[in-house]
Amino acid sequence: MDYTSKNEDIAVVAGTVNSDLGARRNAKGYSEEDLAIATGLTISEIVAAEKGFASVDQVERIERVLR
């Protein structure tokens, strides 16, 4: 299976890795805007990731900041 397309990346990640991103962001004291600035993503992308819809790259960027 080829995981290079963005749609497939979203399908692989949705509902698995992202389930606790919002809780972890809050535990670190970050607002959605703070996390967007720290990751270079948009607020809409942060919200989508927290709902389980993000590319692997987006999740990796968020994970780096939340470590």
C-alpha positions as CSV (number, residue, x, y, z in Angstrom):
1,M,0.0,0.0,0.0
2,D,1.4,3.4,-1.0
3,Y,1.2,6.0,1.9
4,T,2.4,8.9,-0.1
5,S,-0.9,10.6,-0.9
6,K,-2.2,13.1,1.6
7,N,-5.6,11.4,1.7
8,E,-4.1,8.1,2.7
9,D,-2.0,9.8,5.3
10,I,-5.1,11.2,6.8
11,A,-6.9,7.9,6.7
12,V,-4.0,6.2,8.5
13,V,-3.8,8.8,11.3
14,A,-7.5,9.7,11.8
15,G,-8.9,8.5,15.1
16,T,-5.7,6.8,16.2
17,V,-2.8,9.0,17.2
18,N,-4.8,12.2,17.5
19,S,-7.3,11.3,20.2
20,D,-5.4,13.0,23.0
21,L,-3.8,15.9,21.3
22,G,-6.2,18.5,22.7
23,A,-5.8,17.2,26.2
24,R,-2.0,17.2,25.9
25,R,-2.1,20.7,24.5
26,N,-4.1,21.9,27.4
27,A,-1.9,20.2,29.9
28,K,1.1,22.1,28.5
29,G,-0.8,25.3,28.8
30,Y,-1.0,26.0,25.1
31,S,-3.9,27.6,23.4
32,E,-4.8,26.5,19.8
33,E,-3.1,29.8,18.6
34,D,0.0,29.1,20.7
35,L,0.3,25.6,19.2
36,A,-0.3,26.9,15.7
37,I,2.5,29.4,16.1
38,A,4.9,26.8,17.6
39,T,4.2,24.3,14.8
40,G,3.8,26.6,11.8
41,L,0.3,25.1,11.3
42,T,-2.9,27.1,11.1
43,I,-5.5,27.1,13.9
44,S,-7.8,25.2,11.6
45,E,-5.2,22.5,11.1
46,I,-4.8,22.3,14.9
47,V,-8.5,21.9,15.4
48,A,-8.8,19.3,12.7
49,A,-5.9,17.4,14.2
50,E,-7.5,17.4,17.6
51,K,-10.6,15.9,15.9
52,G,-8.6,13.2,14.3
53,F,-8.1,14.6,10.8
54,A,-4.5,15.4,10.1
55,S,-1.7,14.3,7.9
56,V,1.2,12.4,9.3
57,D,3.4,15.5,8.9
58,Q,1.0,17.7,10.8
59,V,0.8,15.2,13.7
60,E,4.6,14.9,13.8
61,R,4.9,18.7,14.0
62,I,2.5,18.8,16.8
63,E,4.1,15.9,18.6
64,R,7.5,17.6,18.5
65,V,6.1,20.6,20.3
66,L,4.1,18.7,22.9
67,R,7.1,16.5,24.0
